[in-house]
């Protein structure tokens, strides 16, 4: 499907957006293996992203706690209800420019679907996306900011929307990869899938993780080849997926960001700390852009 035909555009545009009609998405949780679902509903102009976890209190997403985990993002409300693996859904919302909606997380985990953001965008197209006349509210980076945690580092600078991610794995099928995309190219990250090393699968499953994973929802990388039919979709698919994860993890701020972000060896755990530090840094200013559809 051509997302442009359904009103889904790249990340740089200027009007507030919401869904035309509600949509409920069903699937299997990547780590839990349980059947789960998410309901997405339209919201009025300037409502923002509101979330409800397991029937708990409806809250603005920027007030929800982000719990640090190694393998996914975990959101928790003030009542202690939590949901795992929302990052691909949140990335899809950011890519589609949906900044007003209600997300009802009905299970302990979000459906993994195809392991990236493409299937979410298909569901958005099914629901339809509409523009309000009100200009979108975005965060503008006003000065440089840097953050380090463990082996992960982040640099944020003023300028146009841009994401640079570099990763390095001691594995012949991955190695060092760098992806550099600007706002009009962000949608190209949507089909980059989550990945796992074949040698780690048994260990993860023994720890109660990756119980719902399959070749339909993740790239499984062996010692010398990729187990998925067709192999990688991109030579730098692993770095692209890390960039997609970063977009999703940053959307807990509730708004897109105008600025350049360079992340080196990011992880969900480090992303959570980075976003919290960025939010507290004072370098983000609410910006209302000039009305334009230019990418």
C-alpha positions in Angstrom: 0.0 0.0 0.0 1.2 3.5 -0.7 0.9 5.4 2.6 0.8 8.7 0.8 -2.5 7.7 -0.9 -4.0 7.2 2.6 -2.9 10.5 4.0 0.2 9.2 5.8 3.2 11.4 5.1 6.8 11.6 6.2 7.7 13.0 9.6 8.0 16.6 8.6 4.6 18.3 8.2 2.8 21.0 10.1 -0.8 20.2 11.0 -2.1 18.3 14.0 -3.5 14.9 13.1 -5.7 12.2 14.5 -7.4 9.0 13.3 -10.6 9.2 11.3 -12.1 6.2 13.2 -11.2 3.8 15.9 -9.2 0.7 15.1 -8.4 -2.3 17.3 -5.2 -4.3 16.6 -4.7 -7.9 17.7 -1.6 -10.1 17.7 1.0 -11.9 19.8 3.4 -10.4 22.2 7.1 -10.8 21.2 8.4 -11.7 24.7 5.3 -13.1 26.5 3.9 -15.1 23.6 0.4 -14.1 24.8 -2.6 -12.9 22.7 -2.8 -9.2 23.1 -4.5 -6.1 21.6 -4.4 -2.4 21.4 -7.2 0.0 20.7 -6.5 3.3 18.9 -9.1 6.1 19.0 -9.4 9.6 17.6 -8.9 12.6 20.0 -9.8 16.2 19.8 -7.4 18.9 18.6 -4.5 19.6 21.1 -5.5 16.6 23.2 -2.1 15.0 22.6 -1.3 11.3 23.1 -3.4 9.8 25.9 -2.7 6.3 27.1 -4.7 3.8 29.3 -2.9 0.7 30.5 -5.0 -2.4 31.4 -8.1 -0.3 32.3 -6.2 2.1 34.5 -6.2 5.9 34.6 -6.1 7.7 31.2 -2.9 9.7 31.2 -0.9 12.0 28.9 2.0 9.9 27.5 4.6 12.3 28.9 3.4 11.6 32.4 3.7 7.8 32.1 6.7 6.2 33.7 9.3 4.5 31.4 10.8 1.5 33.1 14.3 0.5 32.1 14.6 -3.0 30.5 17.2 -4.5 28.3 15.0 -5.9 25.6 12.1 -3.6 25.2 10.4 -0.4 26.4 8.0 -0.7 29.4 5.4 1.9 30.2 3.8 2.1 33.7 1.0 4.3 35.0 0.7 5.7 38.5 -1.4 2.7 39.6 1.4 0.3 38.7 -0.2 -1.1 35.5 2.5 -1.8 32.9 2.8 -2.7 29.2 5.8 -3.9 27.3 7.0 -3.4 23.7 5.1 -0.2 22.6 8.1 1.2 20.8 7.1 0.1 17.2 3.6 1.5 17.7 4.9 4.8 19.0 7.4 5.0 16.2 4.6 4.5 13.7 2.6 7.3 15.3 5.6 9.6 15.1 6.2 8.7 11.4 2.6 9.2 10.5 2.4 12.5 12.5 -0.5 11.3 14.7 -0.2 13.7 17.7 -3.8 13.4 19.0 -5.1 10.0 19.9 -6.2 7.7 22.7 -4.2 4.4 23.1 -5.8 1.7 25.1 -3.3 -1.0 26.0 -5.5 -4.0 26.7 -2.8 -6.5 27.6 0.6 -6.7 29.3 2.3 -6.5 25.9 1.8 -4.8 22.6 1.3 -7.1 19.5 4.7 -7.5 17.7 3.0 -7.8 14.3 5.8 -7.8 11.6 8.5 -6.7 14.0 8.7 -3.2 12.7 6.4 -0.2 12.0 5.0 -1.2 8.6 2.0 -3.3 9.8 1.1 -0.5 12.2 1.0 2.0 9.3 -1.3 -0.4 7.5 -3.7 -0.3 10.4 -3.5 3.5 10.5 -4.4 3.6 6.8 -7.4 1.3 7.6 -8.5 3.8 10.3 -7.8 6.8 8.2 -5.8 9.9 9.2 -7.2 13.4 9.2 -5.6 16.8 9.6 -6.9 19.5 11.8 -6.4 23.1 10.8 -4.4 23.8 14.0 -0.6 23.7 13.5 1.3 20.8 15.0 3.2 21.4 18.2 6.7 20.2 18.2 9.8 20.4 20.4 12.6 22.5 18.9 16.2 21.9 20.1 17.6 25.2 21.2 21.1 24.2 22.1 23.4 21.2 22.1 23.0 18.5 24.6 24.9 15.3 25.2 24.3 12.2 27.3 26.2 9.0 28.0 25.3 5.8 29.7 27.4 2.6 29.7 28.5 2.1 26.1 25.7 4.3 24.6 26.1 8.0 23.8 23.8 10.6 22.4 24.3 14.1 21.0 21.4 16.5 20.2 22.0 19.7 18.2 19.7 22.4 16.8 18.7 22.2 13.1 16.4 20.2 10.8 14.9 16.9 11.9 17.7 14.3 11.5 18.7 11.0 13.0 22.1 9.4 12.9 22.6 6.0 14.5 25.7 3.9 14.5 26.0 0.4 15.9 28.8 -2.1 16.2 28.4 -5.8 16.8 31.1 -8.4 17.0 29.4 -10.5 14.4 30.3 -11.0 10.8 26.7 -10.4 9.6 26.3 -7.1 11.4 29.6 -5.4 12.2 29.6 -1.6 12.1 26.6 0.1 10.6 25.7 3.8 10.3 22.3 5.2 9.2 21.7 8.9 8.6 18.2 10.1 7.7 16.5 13.5 7.6 12.8 14.2 8.3 11.6 13.5 4.8 13.3 10.1 4.8 12.2 8.9 8.2 9.4 6.8 6.7 12.1 4.7 5.0 12.9 3.2 8.5 9.4 1.8 8.9 10.1 -1.7 7.4 13.3 -2.4 9.3 12.7 -5.4 11.6 13.8 -6.2 15.1 16.7 -8.7 15.1 18.2 -11.4 17.3 21.2 -13.6 17.1 20.3 -17.3 16.7 22.7 -18.3 19.4 20.9 -16.1 21.9 17.3 -17.4 21.2 17.5 -20.4 23.6 18.9 -18.2 26.4 16.2 -15.6 26.0 13.4 -18.2 25.9 14.8 -19.8 29.0 14.6 -16.4 30.7 10.9 -16.1 29.6 11.7 -13.7 26.7 11.1 -14.0 22.9 8.4 -16.6 23.5 6.2 -15.1 20.7 9.0 -14.5 18.2 9.1 -16.0 14.7 10.7 -15.4 11.3 7.5 -13.4 10.6 8.3 -10.9 13.3 12.1 -10.8 13.7 15.3 -11.2 11.8 17.2 -14.3 13.2 20.9 -14.0 12.4 23.0 -17.2 12.3 26.8 -17.4 12.4 27.1 -17.0 8.7 23.7 -16.2 7.3 20.2 -14.9 8.0 17.5 -17.5 8.6 14.7 -15.4 7.2 13.8 -16.1 3.5 15.2 -13.3 1.5 17.7 -12.2 4.2 18.1 -8.6 5.1 15.8 -6.0 3.5 18.7 -3.5 3.7 22.4 -3.9 4.2 22.1 -1.6 7.2 18.7 -3.0 8.5 20.0 -3.5 12.0 21.1 0.1 12.4 17.8 1.2 10.7 15.8 -0.7 13.3 17.8 0.9 16.1 16.9 4.3 14.6 13.2 3.2 14.4 13.3 2.1 18.1 14.8 5.5 19.0 12.0 7.4 17.3 9.5 5.3 19.2 11.2 5.6 22.5 11.5 9.4 22.1 7.8 9.7 21.3 7.0 9.3 25.0 7.8 13.0 25.1 4.4 13.4 23.3 5.7 15.5 20.4 8.1 15.2 17.5 11.5 16.9 17.7 13.0 19.5 15.4 16.7 18.9 15.7 19.5 16.5 14.9 20.1 13.4 17.1 23.2 11.2 16.9 23.0 8.0 18.9 25.9 5.7 19.2 25.2 2.1 20.2 21.7 2.9 21.6 19.6 0.5 23.6 16.1 0.7 25.0 17.5 1.0 28.5 19.9 3.8 27.5 17.1 5.5 25.4 14.9 5.7 28.5 17.7 7.4 30.5 18.5 9.7 27.5 14.9 10.8 27.0 14.5 11.5 30.7 17.7 13.6 30.8 16.7 15.4 27.6 13.3 16.3 29.0 14.9 17.7 32.2 17.7 19.5 30.3 15.7 22.6 29.3 17.0 22.5 25.7 13.6 21.7 24.2 11.3 24.5 23.4 7.7 24.1 22.2 7.6 25.3 18.6 4.6 26.0 16.3 5.9 25.7 12.7 4.8 27.7 9.7 2.0 25.9 7.9 3.6 23.9 5.1 3.5 20.4 3.8 7.0 20.4 2.5 9.1 17.3 3.4 
